[in-house]
Amino acid sequence: MSTDRTRPAGRRDQNGPRQAPGGPRSAPSGPRSASNGPRSAPSGPRPVPSQRSRRPQPHRPLRPHQWFAERLLAVLSGQRPVHWMLGHTIGEAYDQLAELAPSTPLGATHGSRPVLRHCRGAQPATGVVEAFASIAAGDRVRAMAFRLEQGADQRWRCAAVELGGERLTAGAPGPR
């Protein structure tokens, strides 16, 4: 039976007690006293040196184009209702979404849920962001482009949406 009371009795490893996160402590330098005794070769496997874990990154809030890409994907894939975008669109954009959402142009294919792969944005003028996103569903990758405009109240709203190079217009079926 083990004399170490911190480990369960049925444990088979022969390593000593667990090391501190900083790794093994170095032995004191200088002459060895009789109480320390001579060093012997380790009898079992050497302990694995501790690996530095990645430092947790502070949570960065999503940029407006990333936030809108997630929302547009949720609506156009049928995961969320169109009225979820009601206060976040201007002009024809809401009407376009209302016409397209029932056909779910970015819906799941072959049982896999669509996910946002990449999203980038450019600011051609103050208060305007033109963004594009690539969306993957199964083995298919689709493109989505949209335009955001910042209102007098400093809120961003979607003004236009395009999928796969074709502009989404009310009354026209979405690309498949």
C-alpha positions as CSV (number, residue, x, y, z in Angstrom):
1,M,0.0,0.0,0.0
2,S,1.2,3.5,-0.8
3,T,2.3,5.8,2.0
4,D,1.2,8.8,-0.1
5,R,-2.2,9.7,1.3
6,T,-3.1,12.1,-1.6
7,R,-3.5,9.4,-4.2
8,P,-6.0,6.5,-4.2
9,A,-4.7,3.2,-3.1
10,G,-5.5,1.4,-6.4
11,R,-3.5,3.7,-8.5
12,R,-0.6,1.9,-10.4
13,D,1.7,4.7,-11.4
14,Q,4.9,5.1,-9.6
15,N,5.4,8.8,-10.0
16,G,5.6,10.9,-6.9
17,P,3.1,13.5,-5.9
18,R,2.1,15.9,-8.6
19,Q,4.4,18.8,-9.3
20,A,3.5,22.5,-9.1
21,P,2.5,24.2,-12.4
22,G,5.9,25.7,-12.7
23,G,7.6,22.4,-13.2
24,P,10.0,20.5,-10.9
25,R,12.0,22.5,-8.4
26,S,15.7,22.5,-8.8
27,A,17.8,20.7,-6.2
28,P,19.8,22.9,-3.8
29,S,23.3,23.5,-5.0
30,G,26.3,22.8,-2.8
31,P,27.6,19.8,-0.9
32,R,25.1,17.1,-0.1
33,S,24.4,16.3,3.5
34,A,23.9,12.9,4.9
35,S,20.2,13.5,5.3
36,N,19.8,14.0,1.6
37,G,21.5,10.8,0.6
38,P,23.0,10.0,-2.8
39,R,20.9,10.6,-5.9
40,S,19.7,7.6,-7.7
41,A,18.5,7.3,-11.3
42,P,14.7,7.6,-11.6
43,S,13.0,4.3,-11.4
44,G,10.0,5.1,-13.6
45,P,9.2,7.2,-16.5
46,R,10.2,10.9,-16.3
47,P,7.4,13.3,-15.7
48,V,6.3,15.2,-18.7
49,P,7.2,18.9,-18.5
50,S,4.3,21.1,-18.0
51,Q,3.1,22.9,-21.2
52,R,2.1,26.5,-21.2
53,S,-1.6,26.7,-21.8
54,R,-2.9,29.4,-24.1
55,R,-3.8,32.5,-22.2
56,P,-7.5,33.1,-22.4
57,Q,-8.0,36.0,-24.7
58,P,-10.3,38.7,-23.4
59,H,-13.7,38.6,-25.1
60,R,-13.8,41.0,-28.0
61,P,-17.2,42.2,-29.0
62,L,-18.2,41.4,-32.6
63,R,-17.8,44.2,-35.2
64,P,-21.0,45.4,-36.8
65,H,-20.5,43.4,-40.0
66,Q,-19.8,40.2,-38.1
67,W,-22.8,40.7,-36.0
68,F,-25.0,41.3,-39.0
69,A,-23.6,38.3,-40.9
70,E,-24.6,36.0,-38.0
71,R,-28.1,37.5,-38.0
72,L,-28.6,37.4,-41.7
73,L,-27.4,33.8,-41.8
74,A,-29.8,32.8,-39.0
75,V,-32.7,34.4,-40.9
76,L,-31.8,33.1,-44.4
77,S,-31.2,29.6,-43.1
78,G,-34.6,29.5,-41.3
79,Q,-33.1,29.3,-37.8
80,R,-34.7,32.7,-36.8
81,P,-37.9,34.5,-38.0
82,V,-37.6,37.5,-40.3
83,H,-39.1,39.9,-37.8
84,W,-35.9,39.4,-35.7
85,M,-34.3,41.8,-38.2
86,L,-37.2,44.3,-38.2
87,G,-35.3,47.2,-36.4
88,H,-32.0,46.3,-38.0
89,T,-32.9,47.0,-41.7
90,I,-33.7,50.1,-43.8
91,G,-35.2,50.6,-47.2
92,E,-36.0,47.5,-49.2
93,A,-33.7,45.2,-47.2
94,Y,-36.5,44.0,-44.8
95,D,-38.9,43.4,-47.7
96,Q,-36.2,41.4,-49.5
97,L,-35.6,39.3,-46.4
98,A,-39.4,38.8,-45.8
99,E,-39.8,37.5,-49.4
100,L,-36.7,35.2,-49.3
101,A,-36.8,33.8,-45.8
102,P,-39.5,31.2,-46.4
103,S,-37.5,29.6,-49.2
104,T,-34.4,29.5,-46.9
105,P,-31.7,30.0,-49.5
106,L,-29.0,29.3,-47.0
107,G,-30.8,26.3,-45.4
108,A,-29.2,23.2,-44.3
109,T,-28.0,20.8,-47.0
110,H,-27.5,17.1,-46.3
111,G,-28.4,17.5,-42.6
112,S,-25.6,19.9,-41.8
113,R,-26.3,23.3,-40.4
114,P,-24.8,26.3,-42.2
115,V,-22.0,28.1,-40.4
116,L,-20.2,31.4,-41.0
117,R,-16.7,30.7,-42.2
118,H,-15.2,34.1,-42.9
119,C,-16.5,37.6,-42.7
120,R,-14.7,40.8,-43.8
121,G,-15.7,44.3,-44.2
122,A,-14.5,47.5,-45.8
123,Q,-15.5,51.1,-45.0
124,P,-15.7,53.0,-48.3
125,A,-17.2,56.1,-46.6
126,T,-17.9,57.3,-43.1
127,G,-21.0,55.6,-41.8
128,V,-21.0,52.8,-44.5
129,V,-19.6,49.3,-44.3
130,E,-19.7,46.9,-47.2
131,A,-19.1,43.3,-46.1
132,F,-18.9,39.8,-47.5
133,A,-19.1,36.5,-45.8
134,S,-18.6,32.9,-46.8
135,I,-21.0,30.4,-45.5
136,A,-20.5,26.6,-45.4
137,A,-23.2,24.0,-45.2
138,G,-21.9,20.4,-45.7
139,D,-19.6,20.4,-48.7
140,R,-21.1,23.6,-50.2
141,V,-19.8,27.1,-49.7
142,R,-21.9,30.1,-50.5
143,A,-21.1,33.8,-50.6
144,M,-23.1,36.6,-49.1
145,A,-22.5,40.3,-49.4
146,F,-24.3,43.1,-47.6
147,R,-24.2,46.8,-47.0
148,L,-24.6,48.5,-43.6
149,E,-25.3,52.1,-43.0
150,Q,-25.0,54.0,-39.8
151,G,-28.0,56.2,-38.9
152,A,-28.1,59.5,-37.0
153,D,-28.7,57.5,-33.8
154,Q,-25.3,55.8,-34.4
155,R,-27.0,52.4,-35.0
156,W,-26.0,50.2,-37.9
157,R,-28.7,49.0,-40.2
158,C,-28.6,46.6,-43.2
159,A,-29.5,48.4,-46.5
160,A,-28.8,45.6,-49.1
161,V,-28.1,41.9,-49.3
162,E,-26.8,39.7,-52.1
163,L,-26.2,36.0,-52.2
164,G,-23.8,34.3,-54.6
165,G,-23.5,37.3,-56.9
166,E,-27.2,37.6,-57.5
167,R,-29.0,40.5,-55.8
168,L,-31.9,39.4,-53.7
169,T,-35.0,41.1,-55.1
170,A,-38.5,40.8,-53.8
171,G,-40.5,38.3,-55.9
172,A,-37.5,36.4,-57.3
173,P,-36.7,33.0,-56.0
174,G,-33.4,32.6,-54.2
175,P,-30.5,30.7,-55.8
176,R,-30.2,27.0,-54.9
